Amino acid sequence: MKFLDQAKIYLRSGDGGDGVVAFRREKFIEFGGPDGGNGGKGGDIVFEAVENLNTLIDFRYTQHFRARKGGNGSGSDRTGAGASDVVIKVPIGTEVLADDRETLLADLDQPGKRVVLLTGGDGGFGNTHFKSSTNRAPRRRDKGWPGEERWVWLRLKLIADAGLVGLPNAGKSTFLAAASAARPKIADYPFTTLRPQLGVVRLSATEEFVLADIPGLIEGAHDGAGLGDRFLGHVERCAVLLHLVDGAAGNVVRAWRTVRAELADYGGGLADKPELIGLNKSDAMTPRQVSSRRAALAKASGRPVLVLSGVSGQGVPEALRALQTMITSPFPLVGSDRKADQRWGDGVGRGPGQGRSIGAGPVADQGNPSAQPSSASRPKPARSAERGEGGGRRHPGLRITPIAATTDRT
């Protein structure tokens, strides 16, 4: 199946049915009066997000969708039949944009979500509607209201929890294959990945997340260089980005800055998303190169750097655990915020027992007196907490003041 994430289609809702002019003609009834019915309502254009689709390829061959017109009214004050709606099923994560490709009309980001994009026209009134005490035999009737029509763009943005970004041939597909059951195409030349790939990472029986791999970015991708930056839309919904840098390529700082610049030029809030940096292909570097390039990359980015290898598996479990923690954490790292890095500590990527892991979250430095609030800034609550064994806090109780201290004996 071919992957298509953009399509332009034409939509038109149904016109309303026409009202009719009719009079009651029944034997032995001298004055029948008007009994023309109203027209029926035209069909709506409805979009629905379904779970069993992952591409917009169907809209390459079917590009025009028209709802039927409502039925006309008839005698005996009968209303015309309403036309059925046209339900267009799209993958989860599809956005409906106006013809200018900028105005968002609908975002179908939940399974089963339905949006009525174009409403069918109302039916016209029959002559029964216009009868009155002064106009007992009206011969007026209205035509049905016309439906709506417009051209729209459909854009698919895959639903993933974490996204892989980096230059071409940075090892993103290899990392995805090592972390999940996905089997993307892997080769030793750039732009091996031509369309986004998804993989489900399962850390335990209760922990899993979806990882998205997109084609590589090069300098000038926002101007159309390489495959462009169109595929970045598939990581807009991700909670965190894993930025893989090819350590064996040499200038790791320049590679990191190139991708960061393309993320900023693309917009969509990608530059502000939490980012985890990984120095990939450690199996192709000497220990001295790993140490120096990791230090240079950490200094330039201002954040911890993981050492990874999709081939040997080095650092992959730690990176996946860090991604899971950042996805579910209420305190995500934002952009290149150094203060955010301090909340997580410098233990990212260390093995067990080698420092605080990224999942430790924000903790108070109880051993550093400067980190504790000063007495001037502390509030004076009516309750106090007492220290228990081991330095922990016990359940706060009421502060009891001796009666003798408050009694004036003079």
Buried (B, 14 or more C-beta within 10 A) or exposed (E): EEEBBBBBBEBBBBBBBBBBBBBBEEEEEEEEEBBBBBBBBBBBBBBBBBEEBBBBBBBEEEEEBBBBBBBBBBBEBBBBBBBEBBBBBBBBBBBBBEEEEEEEBBBBBEEEBEBEBBBBBBBBBBBBBBBEEEEEEBEBBBBBBBBBEBEBBBBBBBBBBBBBBBBBBBBBBBBBBBBBEBEBEBEEEBEBBEBBBBBBBEBEEEBEBBBBBBBBBBBBBBEEEBBBBBBBBBBBBBBBBBBBBBBBBEEBBEBBBBBBBBBEBBEBEBBEBBBBBBBBBBBBBEEEBBEEBBEBBBEBBEBBBBBBBBBEEBBBEBBBBBBBBBBEBEEBBEBBBEEBBEBBBEBBBBEEEEEBBBBEBEEEEEEEEEEEEEEEEEEEEEEEEEEEEEEEEEEEEEEEEEEEEEEEEE
